[in-house]
């Protein structure tokens, strides 16, 4: 599915963040030694989602929504959160890294595409990408 409007794109990003948060909650149960990190990631995913949604709601109008600020293909950012029951922490961390790379790529391209039309939304997208970098380092240390 090709995303064109801000509303479509933000709805898709909300789905990505929620799917990722649920994945981290599952990892917290499976790997109690890293439970705090995984639960913190899940909480942060929901925080990022709220941050971006608030930025969108504070600047959007029906007139702007009629414009097409994005050209994103959802298939490029599909998340596979299925993890074999026998997977160890390293395999789970690798799966999470792949997921984070896709989410980050979605935010990055979305910020580039919408920069001239929706100033607050791409600014928040960029902030989310920057904040995700600490998470990537933690996941790399687990892999």
N, CA, C and O atoms as CSV, one atom per row, in Angstrom:
chain,resi,resn,atom,element,x,y,z
A,1,UNK,N,N,0.849,-1.176,0.000
A,1,UNK,CA,C,0.000,0.000,0.000
A,1,UNK,C,C,0.890,1.233,0.000
A,1,UNK,O,O,1.847,1.323,0.770
A,2,UNK,N,N,0.574,2.156,-0.850
A,2,UNK,CA,C,1.342,3.383,-0.932
A,2,UNK,C,C,0.680,4.446,-0.066
A,2,UNK,O,O,-0.519,4.699,-0.184
A,3,UNK,N,N,1.459,5.057,0.794
A,3,UNK,CA,C,0.961,6.102,1.688
A,3,UNK,C,C,1.253,7.454,1.062
A,3,UNK,O,O,2.369,7.711,0.610
A,4,UNK,N,N,0.257,8.307,1.038
A,4,UNK,CA,C,0.415,9.638,0.447
A,4,UNK,C,C,0.139,10.765,1.437
A,4,UNK,O,O,0.842,11.776,1.439
A,5,UNK,N,N,-0.868,10.598,2.266
A,5,UNK,CA,C,-1.256,11.701,3.147
A,5,UNK,C,C,-0.612,11.549,4.529
A,5,UNK,O,O,-0.157,10.471,4.912
A,6,UNK,N,N,-0.592,12.647,5.248
A,6,UNK,CA,C,-0.055,12.632,6.602
A,6,UNK,C,C,-0.870,11.700,7.495
A,6,UNK,O,O,-0.309,10.965,8.308
A,7,UNK,N,N,-2.167,11.731,7.346
A,7,UNK,CA,C,-3.030,10.883,8.161
A,7,UNK,C,C,-2.720,9.405,7.946
A,7,UNK,O,O,-2.602,8.648,8.909
A,8,UNK,N,N,-2.588,8.993,6.688
A,8,UNK,CA,C,-2.250,7.600,6.389
A,8,UNK,C,C,-0.892,7.224,6.968
A,8,UNK,O,O,-0.733,6.157,7.561
A,9,UNK,N,N,0.071,8.097,6.794
A,9,UNK,CA,C,1.436,7.824,7.243
A,9,UNK,C,C,1.507,7.741,8.755
A,9,UNK,O,O,2.151,6.842,9.295
A,10,UNK,N,N,0.857,8.660,9.445
A,10,UNK,CA,C,0.879,8.632,10.907
A,10,UNK,C,C,0.163,7.412,11.447
A,10,UNK,O,O,0.588,6.849,12.456
A,11,UNK,N,N,-0.900,6.992,10.808
A,11,UNK,CA,C,-1.593,5.766,11.226
A,11,UNK,C,C,-0.679,4.553,11.057
A,11,UNK,O,O,-0.643,3.674,11.918
A,12,UNK,N,N,0.051,4.506,9.956
A,12,UNK,CA,C,0.974,3.398,9.716
A,12,UNK,C,C,2.108,3.403,10.747
A,12,UNK,O,O,2.478,2.353,11.271
A,13,UNK,N,N,2.650,4.576,11.031
A,13,UNK,CA,C,3.731,4.670,12.027
A,13,UNK,C,C,3.214,4.250,13.401
A,13,UNK,O,O,3.936,3.609,14.166
A,14,UNK,N,N,1.986,4.602,13.712
A,14,UNK,CA,C,1.387,4.172,14.982
A,14,UNK,C,C,1.370,2.639,15.052
A,14,UNK,O,O,1.685,2.062,16.092
A,15,UNK,N,N,1.006,1.989,13.954
A,15,UNK,CA,C,1.004,0.522,13.906
A,15,UNK,C,C,2.407,-0.048,14.091
A,15,UNK,O,O,2.592,-1.022,14.820
A,16,UNK,N,N,3.399,0.558,13.430
A,16,UNK,CA,C,4.782,0.094,13.577
A,16,UNK,C,C,5.236,0.184,15.027
A,16,UNK,O,O,5.797,-0.768,15.570
A,17,UNK,N,N,4.991,1.326,15.648
A,17,UNK,CA,C,5.427,1.534,17.032
A,17,UNK,C,C,4.719,0.577,17.986
A,17,UNK,O,O,5.340,0.063,18.916
A,18,UNK,N,N,3.443,0.334,17.772
A,18,UNK,CA,C,2.710,-0.565,18.664
A,18,UNK,C,C,3.174,-2.014,18.483
A,18,UNK,O,O,3.310,-2.753,19.458
A,19,UNK,N,N,3.412,-2.408,17.253
A,19,UNK,CA,C,3.903,-3.766,16.990
A,19,UNK,C,C,5.276,-3.949,17.619
A,19,UNK,O,O,5.552,-4.991,18.213
A,20,UNK,N,N,6.130,-2.955,17.494
A,20,UNK,CA,C,7.459,-3.023,18.099
A,20,UNK,C,C,7.356,-3.069,19.626
A,20,UNK,O,O,8.072,-3.833,20.273
A,21,UNK,N,N,6.473,-2.260,20.197
A,21,UNK,CA,C,6.300,-2.260,21.658
A,21,UNK,C,C,5.847,-3.625,22.151
A,21,UNK,O,O,6.348,-4.117,23.162
A,22,UNK,N,N,4.914,-4.234,21.453
A,22,UNK,CA,C,4.446,-5.574,21.837
A,22,UNK,C,C,5.572,-6.600,21.737
A,22,UNK,O,O,5.686,-7.486,22.585
A,23,UNK,N,N,6.393,-6.482,20.714
A,23,UNK,CA,C,7.542,-7.382,20.552
A,23,UNK,C,C,8.490,-7.250,21.740
A,23,UNK,O,O,8.956,-8.253,22.279
A,24,UNK,N,N,8.772,-6.025,22.143
A,24,UNK,CA,C,9.672,-5.812,23.279
A,24,UNK,C,C,9.064,-6.342,24.579
A,24,UNK,O,O,9.789,-6.850,25.434
A,25,UNK,N,N,7.766,-6.233,24.734
A,25,UNK,CA,C,7.118,-6.790,25.927
A,25,UNK,C,C,7.239,-8.312,25.948
A,25,UNK,O,O,7.416,-8.906,27.011
A,26,UNK,N,N,7.145,-8.940,24.786
A,26,UNK,CA,C,7.345,-10.386,24.710
A,26,UNK,C,C,8.783,-10.749,25.064
A,26,UNK,O,O,9.027,-11.725,25.774
A,27,UNK,N,N,9.736,-9.956,24.564
A,27,UNK,CA,C,11.139,-10.216,24.884
A,27,UNK,C,C,11.411,-10.044,26.378
A,27,UNK,O,O,12.234,-10.761,26.947
A,28,UNK,N,N,10.730,-9.105,27.008
A,28,UNK,CA,C,10.907,-8.884,28.445
A,28,UNK,C,C,10.503,-10.121,29.238
A,28,UNK,O,O,11.136,-10.464,30.237
A,29,UNK,N,N,9.450,-10.785,28.786
A,29,UNK,CA,C,9.007,-12.017,29.453
A,29,UNK,C,C,9.964,-13.175,29.184
A,29,UNK,O,O,10.227,-13.993,30.065
A,30,UNK,N,N,10.474,-13.232,27.971
A,30,UNK,CA,C,11.330,-14.341,27.557
A,30,UNK,C,C,12.746,-14.224,28.132
A,30,UNK,O,O,13.389,-15.233,28.422
A,31,UNK,N,N,13.219,-12.999,28.290
A,31,UNK,CA,C,14.587,-12.771,28.764
A,31,UNK,C,C,14.564,-11.890,30.013
A,31,UNK,O,O,14.812,-10.687,29.927
A,32,UNK,N,N,14.267,-12.480,31.168
A,32,UNK,CA,C,14.137,-11.686,32.402
A,32,UNK,C,C,15.400,-10.914,32.778
A,32,UNK,O,O,15.324,-9.886,33.451
A,33,UNK,N,N,16.566,-11.411,32.342
A,33,UNK,CA,C,17.806,-10.703,32.673
A,33,UNK,C,C,17.900,-9.347,31.962
A,33,UNK,O,O,18.672,-8.483,32.379
A,34,UNK,N,N,17.123,-9.158,30.896
A,34,UNK,CA,C,17.087,-7.893,30.170
A,34,UNK,C,C,15.698,-7.254,30.194
A,34,UNK,O,O,15.383,-6.387,29.380
A,35,UNK,N,N,14.889,-7.695,31.131
A,35,UNK,CA,C,13.502,-7.251,31.209
A,35,UNK,C,C,13.379,-5.733,31.277
A,35,UNK,O,O,12.563,-5.141,30.569
A,36,UNK,N,N,14.182,-5.107,32.120
A,36,UNK,CA,C,14.070,-3.654,32.284
A,36,UNK,C,C,14.344,-2.911,30.981
A,36,UNK,O,O,13.637,-1.962,30.641
A,37,UNK,N,N,15.373,-3.345,30.254
A,37,UNK,CA,C,15.697,-2.698,28.976
A,37,UNK,C,C,14.543,-2.850,27.992
A,37,UNK,O,O,14.119,-1.875,27.372
A,38,UNK,N,N,14.032,-4.081,27.848
A,38,UNK,CA,C,12.973,-4.316,26.880
A,38,UNK,C,C,11.689,-3.574,27.243
A,38,UNK,O,O,11.015,-3.042,26.361
A,39,UNK,N,N,11.347,-3.533,28.520
A,39,UNK,CA,C,10.154,-2.787,28.928
A,39,UNK,C,C,10.348,-1.284,28.715
A,39,UNK,O,O,9.404,-0.571,28.373
A,40,UNK,N,N,11.570,-0.817,28.919
A,40,UNK,CA,C,11.866,0.599,28.662
A,40,UNK,C,C,11.720,0.911,27.174
A,40,UNK,O,O,11.222,1.975,26.807
A,41,UNK,N,N,12.158,-0.027,26.309
A,41,UNK,CA,C,12.003,0.175,24.868
A,41,UNK,C,C,10.524,0.256,24.500
A,41,UNK,O,O,10.122,1.125,23.726
A,42,UNK,N,N,9.712,-0.649,25.054
A,42,UNK,CA,C,8.278,-0.662,24.762
A,42,UNK,C,C,7.633,0.659,25.198
A,42,UNK,O,O,6.830,1.241,24.469
A,43,UNK,N,N,7.990,1.108,26.371
A,43,UNK,CA,C,7.434,2.367,26.879
A,43,UNK,C,C,7.856,3.530,25.982
A,43,UNK,O,O,7.065,4.428,25.696
A,44,UNK,N,N,9.110,3.499,25.546
A,44,UNK,CA,C,9.623,4.555,24.686
A,44,UNK,C,C,8.928,4.548,23.319
A,44,UNK,O,O,8.653,5.609,22.760
A,45,UNK,N,N,8.642,3.348,22.779
A,45,UNK,CA,C,7.909,3.268,21.513
A,45,UNK,C,C,6.575,3.992,21.633
A,45,UNK,O,O,6.198,4.762,20.749
A,46,UNK,N,N,5.885,3.752,22.693
A,46,UNK,CA,C,4.578,4.387,22.881
A,46,UNK,C,C,4.728,5.898,23.098
A,46,UNK,O,O,3.871,6.680,22.687
A,47,UNK,N,N,5.813,6.292,23.740
A,47,UNK,CA,C,6.092,7.714,23.938
A,47,UNK,C,C,6.376,8.389,22.590
A,47,UNK,O,O,5.878,9.483,22.321
A,48,UNK,N,N,7.187,7.724,21.741
A,48,UNK,CA,C,7.474,8.276,20.418
A,48,UNK,C,C,6.186,8.450,19.628
A,48,UNK,O,O,5.977,9.474,18.978
A,49,UNK,N,N,5.342,7.457,19.691
A,49,UNK,CA,C,4.079,7.502,18.971
A,49,UNK,C,C,3.249,8.701,19.421
A,49,UNK,O,O,2.715,9.447,18.600
A,50,UNK,N,N,3.150,8.869,20.720
A,50,UNK,CA,C,2.373,9.979,21.266
A,50,UNK,C,C,2.984,11.323,20.861
A,50,UNK,O,O,2.259,12.256,20.515
A,51,UNK,N,N,4.299,11.419,20.903
A,51,UNK,CA,C,5.000,12.648,20.545
A,51,UNK,C,C,4.691,13.059,19.107
A,51,UNK,O,O,4.380,14.220,18.841
A,52,UNK,N,N,4.778,12.114,18.192
A,52,UNK,CA,C,4.536,12.407,16.781
A,52,UNK,C,C,3.067,12.723,16.539
A,52,UNK,O,O,2.748,13.636,15.777
A,53,UNK,N,N,2.182,11.987,17.171
A,53,UNK,CA,C,0.746,12.239,17.005
A,53,UNK,C,C,0.381,13.640,17.501
A,53,UNK,O,O,-0.422,14.333,16.877
A,54,UNK,N,N,0.969,14.049,18.615
A,54,UNK,CA,C,0.676,15.383,19.158
A,54,UNK,C,C,1.191,16.470,18.221
A,54,UNK,O,O,0.524,17.486,18.027
A,55,UNK,N,N,2.368,16.267,17.639
A,55,UNK,CA,C,2.911,17.248,16.698
A,55,UNK,C,C,1.993,17.365,15.487
A,55,UNK,O,O,1.713,18.464,15.009
A,56,UNK,N,N,1.544,16.250,15.012
A,56,UNK,CA,C,0.636,16.233,13.851
A,56,UNK,C,C,-0.663,16.957,14.171
A,56,UNK,O,O,-1.107,17.805,13.397
A,57,UNK,N,N,-1.268,16.636,15.290
A,57,UNK,CA,C,-2.562,17.227,15.650
A,57,UNK,C,C,-2.459,18.719,15.918
A,57,UNK,O,O,-3.436,19.449,15.749
A,58,UNK,N,N,-1.292,19.177,16.332
A,58,UNK,CA,C,-1.171,20.596,16.649
A,58,UNK,C,C,-1.029,21.475,15.411
A,58,UNK,O,O,-1.245,22.684,15.494
A,59,UNK,N,N,-0.672,20.896,14.266
A,59,UNK,CA,C,-0.445,21.732,13.078
A,59,UNK,C,C,-1.353,21.413,11.904
A,59,UNK,O,O,-1.431,22.201,10.962
A,60,UNK,N,N,-2.031,20.296,11.934
A,60,UNK,CA,C,-2.760,19.853,10.752
A,60,UNK,C,C,-4.121,20.539,10.630
A,60,UNK,O,O,-4.780,20.822,11.631
A,61,UNK,N,N,-4.518,20.794,9.419
A,61,UNK,CA,C,-5.858,21.297,9.129
A,61,UNK,C,C,-6.386,20.497,7.945
A,61,UNK,O,O,-5.624,19.802,7.274
A,62,UNK,N,N,-7.649,20.590,7.696
A,62,UNK,CA,C,-8.211,19.882,6.545
A,62,UNK,C,C,-7.586,20.363,5.238
A,62,UNK,O,O,-7.410,19.574,4.309
A,63,UNK,N,N,-7.257,21.627,5.160
A,63,UNK,CA,C,-6.665,22.159,3.930
A,63,UNK,C,C,-5.306,21.528,3.662
A,63,UNK,O,O,-5.002,21.165,2.526
A,64,UNK,N,N,-4.492,21.396,4.696
A,64,UNK,CA,C,-3.177,20.784,4.530
A,64,UNK,C,C,-3.328,19.296,4.256
A,64,UNK,O,O,-2.609,18.742,3.425
A,65,UNK,N,N,-4.256,18.644,4.948
A,65,UNK,CA,C,-4.419,17.197,4.795
A,65,UNK,C,C,-4.733,16.816,3.356
A,65,UNK,O,O,-4.404,15.711,2.924
A,66,UNK,N,N,-5.357,17.707,2.616
A,66,UNK,CA,C,-5.643,17.423,1.215
A,66,UNK,C,C,-4.386,17.302,0.373
A,66,UNK,O,O,-4.412,16.711,-0.706
A,67,UNK,N,N,-3.280,17.863,0.865
A,67,UNK,CA,C,-2.011,17.779,0.142
A,67,UNK,C,C,-1.401,16.398,0.346
A,67,UNK,O,O,-1.708,15.695,1.309
A,68,UNK,N,N,-0.561,16.043,-0.554
A,68,UNK,CA,C,0.122,14.759,-0.464
A,68,UNK,C,C,1.573,15.008,-0.090
A,68,UNK,O,O,2.390,15.376,-0.934
A,69,UNK,N,N,1.883,14.806,1.172
A,69,UNK,CA,C,3.205,15.099,1.699
A,69,UNK,C,C,4.126,13.887,1.695
A,69,UNK,O,O,5.327,14.037,1.914
A,70,UNK,N,N,3.602,12.697,1.454
A,70,UNK,CA,C,4.394,11.476,1.572
A,70,UNK,C,C,4.257,10.601,0.335
A,70,UNK,O,O,3.294,10.701,-0.424
A,71,UNK,N,N,5.241,9.750,0.162
A,71,UNK,CA,C,5.209,8.700,-0.847
A,71,UNK,C,C,5.967,7.505,-0.262
A,71,UNK,O,O,7.105,7.231,-0.643
A,72,UNK,N,N,5.326,6.812,0.656
A,72,UNK,CA,C,5.924,5.671,1.352
A,72,UNK,C,C,5.183,4.397,0.985
A,72,UNK,O,O,3.958,4.392,0.872
A,73,UNK,N,N,5.920,3.334,0.802
A,73,UNK,CA,C,5.348,2.031,0.497
A,73,UNK,C,C,5.396,1.180,1.763
A,73,UNK,O,O,6.479,0.897,2.276
A,74,UNK,N,N,4.243,0.773,2.270
A,74,UNK,CA,C,4.183,0.039,3.536
A,74,UNK,C,C,4.961,-1.267,3.491
A,74,UNK,O,O,5.536,-1.676,4.500
A,75,UNK,N,N,4.989,-1.924,2.347
A,75,UNK,CA,C,5.719,-3.194,2.252
A,75,UNK,C,C,7.211,-3.031,2.556
A,75,UNK,O,O,7.856,-3.974,3.015
A,76,UNK,N,N,7.754,-1.854,2.306
A,76,UNK,CA,C,9.172,-1.604,2.584
A,76,UNK,C,C,9.472,-1.584,4.086
A,76,UNK,O,O,10.625,-1.719,4.495
A,77,UNK,N,N,8.437,-1.417,4.896
A,77,UNK,CA,C,8.624,-1.269,6.338
A,77,UNK,C,C,7.871,-2.313,7.153
A,77,UNK,O,O,7.670,-2.143,8.355
A,78,UNK,N,N,7.462,-3.382,6.504
A,78,UNK,CA,C,6.748,-4.451,7.209
A,78,UNK,C,C,7.667,-5.079,8.256
A,78,UNK,O,O,8.835,-5.357,7.984
A,79,UNK,N,N,7.133,-5.296,9.446
A,79,UNK,CA,C,7.917,-5.844,10.553
A,79,UNK,C,C,7.587,-7.310,10.757
A,79,UNK,O,O,6.421,-7.699,10.822
A,80,UNK,N,N,8.631,-8.112,10.857
A,80,UNK,CA,C,8.478,-9.525,11.195
A,80,UNK,C,C,8.897,-9.670,12.648
A,80,UNK,O,O,10.084,-9.616,12.970
A,81,UNK,N,N,7.929,-9.853,13.511
A,81,UNK,CA,C,8.235,-9.976,14.941
A,81,UNK,C,C,8.108,-11.408,15.434
A,81,UNK,O,O,8.115,-11.651,16.640
A,82,UNK,N,N,7.992,-12.354,14.516
A,82,UNK,CA,C,7.923,-13.759,14.915
A,82,UNK,C,C,9.315,-14.243,15.302
A,82,UNK,O,O,10.272,-14.115,14.538
A,83,UNK,N,N,9.402,-14.792,16.481
A,83,UNK,CA,C,10.674,-15.272,17.001
A,83,UNK,C,C,10.491,-16.721,17.428
A,83,UNK,O,O,9.583,-17.024,18.202
A,84,UNK,N,N,11.336,-17.619,16.936
A,84,UNK,CA,C,11.207,-19.019,17.350
A,84,UNK,C,C,11.299,-19.148,18.870
A,84,UNK,O,O,12.039,-18.411,19.521
A,85,UNK,N,N,10.550,-20.078,19.417
A,85,UNK,CA,C,10.547,-20.254,20.875
A,85,UNK,C,C,11.919,-20.660,21.398
A,85,UNK,O,O,12.212,-20.488,22.581
A,86,UNK,N,N,12.755,-21.196,20.523
A,86,UNK,CA,C,14.095,-21.627,20.938
A,86,UNK,C,C,15.143,-20.537,20.781
A,86,UNK,O,O,16.316,-20.756,21.084
A,87,UNK,N,N,14.733,-19.367,20.312
A,87,UNK,CA,C,15.681,-18.285,20.053
A,87,UNK,C,C,16.329,-17.807,21.343
A,87,UNK,O,O,15.680,-17.692,22.383
A,88,UNK,N,N,17.603,-17.536,21.251
A,88,UNK,CA,C,18.333,-16.969,22.379
A,88,UNK,C,C,18.333,-15.454,22.312
A,88,UNK,O,O,17.769,-14.852,21.399
A,89,UNK,N,N,18.973,-14.858,23.292
A,89,UNK,CA,C,19.017,-13.401,23.381
A,89,UNK,C,C,19.679,-12.781,22.149
A,89,UNK,O,O,19.205,-11.761,21.648
A,90,UNK,N,N,20.758,-13.375,21.658
A,90,UNK,CA,C,21.458,-12.812,20.503
A,90,UNK,C,C,20.548,-12.791,19.273
A,90,UNK,O,O,20.517,-11.802,18.541
A,91,UNK,N,N,19.818,-13.867,19.048
A,91,UNK,CA,C,18.906,-13.923,17.900
A,91,UNK,C,C,17.767,-12.911,18.062
A,91,UNK,O,O,17.365,-12.263,17.096
A,92,UNK,N,N,17.258,-12.780,19.271
A,92,UNK,CA,C,16.193,-11.814,19.544
A,92,UNK,C,C,16.700,-10.390,19.322
A,92,UNK,O,O,15.987,-9.561,18.756
A,93,UNK,N,N,17.918,-10.101,19.761
A,93,UNK,CA,C,18.502,-8.771,19.582
A,93,UNK,C,C,18.714,-8.473,18.100
A,93,UNK,O,O,18.496,-7.344,17.661
A,94,UNK,N,N,19.134,-9.468,17.329
A,94,UNK,CA,C,19.305,-9.287,15.884
A,94,UNK,C,C,17.968,-8.977,15.219
A,94,UNK,O,O,17.885,-8.108,14.350
A,95,UNK,N,N,16.934,-9.686,15.628
A,95,UNK,CA,C,15.592,-9.449,15.084
A,95,UNK,C,C,15.150,-8.023,15.446
A,95,UNK,O,O,14.591,-7.315,14.608
A,96,UNK,N,N,15.397,-7.612,16.668
A,96,UNK,CA,C,15.031,-6.264,17.105
A,96,UNK,C,C,15.822,-5.201,16.340
A,96,UNK,O,O,15.274,-4.156,15.988
A,97,UNK,N,N,17.095,-5.457,16.085
A,97,UNK,CA,C,17.898,-4.505,15.313
A,97,UNK,C,C,17.327,-4.316,13.912
A,97,UNK,O,O,17.232,-3.190,13.424
A,98,UNK,N,N,16.950,-5.408,13.270
A,98,UNK,CA,C,16.343,-5.307,11.943
A,98,UNK,C,C,15.057,-4.513,11.972
A,98,UNK,O,O,14.786,-3.713,11.077
A,99,UNK,N,N,14.268,-4.740,13.005
A,99,UNK,CA,C,13.013,-4.020,13.174
A,99,UNK,C,C,13.287,-2.530,13.365
A,99,UNK,O,O,12.633,-1.691,12.746
A,100,UNK,N,N,14.245,-2.208,14.214
A,100,UNK,CA,C,14.586,-0.805,14.477
A,100,UNK,C,C,15.102,-0.106,13.224
A,100,UNK,O,O,14.802,1.066,12.995
A,101,UNK,N,N,15.871,-0.817,12.420
A,101,UNK,CA,C,16.383,-0.225,11.181
A,101,UNK,C,C,15.236,0.142,10.241
A,101,UNK,O,O,15.265,1.198,9.607
A,102,UNK,N,N,14.235,-0.719,10.150
A,102,UNK,CA,C,13.090,-0.425,9.285
A,102,UNK,C,C,12.286,0.762,9.808
A,102,UNK,O,O,11.893,1.638,9.038
A,103,UNK,N,N,12.043,0.788,11.112
A,103,UNK,CA,C,11.276,1.902,11.685
A,103,UNK,C,C,12.033,3.210,11.500
A,103,UNK,O,O,11.444,4.227,11.133
A,104,UNK,N,N,13.328,3.184,11.751
A,104,UNK,CA,C,14.156,4.379,11.588
A,104,UNK,C,C,14.156,4.849,10.144
A,104,UNK,O,O,14.074,6.049,9.882
A,105,UNK,N,N,14.248,3.913,9.204
A,105,UNK,CA,C,14.219,4.276,7.782
A,105,UNK,C,C,12.884,4.923,7.408
A,105,UNK,O,O,12.852,5.868,6.620
A,106,UNK,N,N,11.797,4.423,7.966
A,106,UNK,CA,C,10.479,4.992,7.700
A,106,UNK,C,C,10.407,6.431,8.217
A,106,UNK,O,O,9.957,7.329,7.505
A,107,UNK,N,N,10.844,6.639,9.438
A,107,UNK,CA,C,10.847,7.994,10.000
A,107,UNK,C,C,11.750,8.926,9.180
A,107,UNK,O,O,11.375,10.066,8.903
A,108,UNK,N,N,12.928,8.446,8.794
A,108,UNK,CA,C,13.893,9.274,8.073
A,108,UNK,C,C,13.343,9.704,6.717
A,108,UNK,O,O,13.388,10.886,6.377
A,109,UNK,N,N,12.826,8.756,5.945
A,109,UNK,CA,C,12.267,9.100,4.643
A,109,UNK,C,C,11.029,9.979,4.793
A,109,UNK,O,O,10.829,10.911,4.014
A,110,UNK,N,N,10.207,9.688,5.778
A,110,UNK,CA,C,9.029,10.514,6.032
A,110,UNK,C,C,9.401,11.952,6.347
A,110,UNK,O,O,8.735,12.882,5.893
A,111,UNK,N,N,10.459,12.139,7.122
A,111,UNK,CA,C,10.917,13.496,7.453
A,111,UNK,C,C,11.411,14.219,6.208
A,111,UNK,O,O,11.128,15.401,6.012
A,112,UNK,N,N,12.153,13.500,5.369
A,112,UNK,CA,C,12.659,14.108,4.136
A,112,UNK,C,C,11.510,14.522,3.219
A,112,UNK,O,O,11.528,15.612,2.647
A,113,UNK,N,N,10.529,13.662,3.082
A,113,UNK,CA,C,9.444,13.922,2.136
A,113,UNK,C,C,8.500,15.030,2.593
A,113,UNK,O,O,7.952,15.750,1.758
A,114,UNK,N,N,8.304,15.175,3.878
A,114,UNK,CA,C,7.295,16.117,4.361
A,114,UNK,C,C,7.880,17.417,4.903
A,114,UNK,O,O,7.135,18.271,5.384
A,115,UNK,N,N,9.171,17.581,4.835
A,115,UNK,CA,C,9.832,18.734,5.436
A,115,UNK,C,C,9.309,20.083,5.003
A,115,UNK,O,O,9.244,21.007,5.814
A,116,UNK,N,N,8.937,20.216,3.753
A,116,UNK,CA,C,8.505,21.528,3.272
A,116,UNK,C,C,7.036,21.823,3.558
A,116,UNK,O,O,6.597,22.962,3.406
A,117,UNK,N,N,6.277,20.821,3.968
A,117,UNK,CA,C,4.844,21.031,4.192
A,117,UNK,C,C,4.405,20.974,5.647
A,117,UNK,O,O,3.462,21.661,6.041
A,118,UNK,N,N,5.075,20.169,6.436
A,118,UNK,CA,C,4.609,19.912,7.799
A,118,UNK,C,C,5.770,20.058,8.785
A,118,UNK,O,O,6.244,19.051,9.312
A,119,UNK,N,N,6.227,21.244,9.043
A,119,UNK,CA,C,7.454,21.477,9.799
A,119,UNK,C,C,7.543,20.711,11.122
A,119,UNK,O,O,8.582,20.115,11.404
A,120,UNK,N,N,6.507,20.708,11.926
A,120,UNK,CA,C,6.568,20.062,13.235
A,120,UNK,C,C,6.646,18.541,13.140
A,120,UNK,O,O,7.321,17.904,13.950
A,121,UNK,N,N,5.974,17.965,12.176
A,121,UNK,CA,C,5.972,16.502,12.046
A,121,UNK,C,C,7.362,15.992,11.676
A,121,UNK,O,O,7.868,15.111,12.371
A,122,UNK,N,N,8.015,16.497,10.616
A,122,UNK,CA,C,9.347,15.986,10.305
A,122,UNK,C,C,10.375,16.292,11.393
A,122,UNK,O,O,11.305,15.513,11.603
A,123,UNK,N,N,10.214,17.410,12.079
A,123,UNK,CA,C,11.123,17.729,13.182
A,123,UNK,C,C,10.999,16.666,14.272
A,123,UNK,O,O,12.004,16.229,14.831
A,124,UNK,N,N,9.788,16.258,14.569
A,124,UNK,CA,C,9.581,15.206,15.566
A,124,UNK,C,C,10.054,13.849,15.051
A,124,UNK,O,O,10.580,13.049,15.825
A,125,UNK,N,N,9.877,13.579,13.773
A,125,UNK,CA,C,10.403,12.343,13.190
A,125,UNK,C,C,11.918,12.275,13.414
A,125,UNK,O,O,12.444,11.242,13.827
A,126,UNK,N,N,12.605,13.373,13.141
A,126,UNK,CA,C,14.068,13.418,13.301
A,126,UNK,C,C,14.467,13.238,14.759
A,126,UNK,O,O,15.466,12.579,15.047
A,127,UNK,N,N,13.705,13.812,15.681
A,127,UNK,CA,C,14.006,13.640,17.106
A,127,UNK,C,C,13.861,12.176,17.514
A,127,UNK,O,O,14.673,11.666,18.286
A,128,UNK,N,N,12.839,11.501,17.006
A,128,UNK,CA,C,12.637,10.089,17.317
A,128,UNK,C,C,13.817,9.272,16.804
A,128,UNK,O,O,14.318,8.400,17.514
A,129,UNK,N,N,14.263,9.541,15.588
A,129,UNK,CA,C,15.405,8.814,15.019
A,129,UNK,C,C,16.640,9.003,15.907
A,129,UNK,O,O,17.352,8.045,16.208
A,130,UNK,N,N,16.876,10.225,16.310
A,130,UNK,CA,C,18.047,10.523,17.146
A,130,UNK,C,C,17.973,9.775,18.486
A,130,UNK,O,O,18.971,9.218,18.942
A,131,UNK,N,N,16.806,9.765,19.104
A,131,UNK,CA,C,16.628,9.097,20.391
A,131,UNK,C,C,16.767,7.579,20.263
A,131,UNK,O,O,17.148,6.909,21.223
A,132,UNK,N,N,16.465,7.043,19.096
A,132,UNK,CA,C,16.551,5.593,18.884
A,132,UNK,C,C,18.001,5.107,18.860
A,132,UNK,O,O,18.248,3.920,19.077
A,133,UNK,N,N,18.942,5.974,18.608
A,133,UNK,CA,C,20.339,5.560,18.487
A,133,UNK,C,C,20.864,4.887,19.753
A,133,UNK,O,O,21.628,3.927,19.651
A,134,UNK,N,N,20.486,5.354,20.933
A,134,UNK,CA,C,20.909,4.712,22.183
A,134,UNK,C,C,20.394,3.283,22.258
A,134,UNK,O,O,21.100,2.386,22.719
A,135,UNK,N,N,19.188,3.077,21.814
A,135,UNK,CA,C,18.576,1.762,21.801
A,135,UNK,C,C,19.381,0.807,20.909
A,135,UNK,O,O,19.621,-0.346,21.268
A,136,UNK,N,N,19.785,1.304,19.760
A,136,UNK,CA,C,20.552,0.473,18.827
A,136,UNK,C,C,21.846,-0.020,19.469
A,136,UNK,O,O,22.229,-1.177,19.297
A,137,UNK,N,N,22.507,0.851,20.200
A,137,UNK,CA,C,23.745,0.435,20.872
A,137,UNK,C,C,23.500,-0.656,21.907
A,137,UNK,O,O,24.281,-1.601,22.013
A,138,UNK,N,N,22.425,-0.527,22.666
A,138,UNK,CA,C,22.098,-1.560,23.655
A,138,UNK,C,C,21.797,-2.886,22.969
A,138,UNK,O,O,22.255,-3.938,23.417
A,139,UNK,N,N,21.033,-2.838,21.890
A,139,UNK,CA,C,20.699,-4.065,21.170
A,139,UNK,C,C,21.937,-4.712,20.561
A,139,UNK,O,O,22.061,-5.937,20.571
A,140,UNK,N,N,22.848,-3.910,20.034
A,140,UNK,CA,C,24.082,-4.450,19.465
A,140,UNK,C,C,24.902,-5.153,20.522
A,140,UNK,O,O,25.542,-6.165,20.237
A,141,UNK,N,N,24.895,-4.635,21.743
A,141,UNK,CA,C,25.661,-5.278,22.812
A,141,UNK,C,C,25.051,-6.607,23.239
A,141,UNK,O,O,25.749,-7.454,23.796
A,142,UNK,N,N,23.755,-6.802,22.986
A,142,UNK,CA,C,23.086,-8.055,23.314
A,142,UNK,C,C,23.262,-9.108,22.214
A,142,UNK,O,O,23.187,-10.310,22.469
A,143,UNK,N,N,23.497,-8.634,20.992
A,143,UNK,CA,C,23.574,-9.556,19.838
A,143,UNK,C,C,24.878,-10.351,19.814
A,143,UNK,O,O,25.090,-11.161,18.912
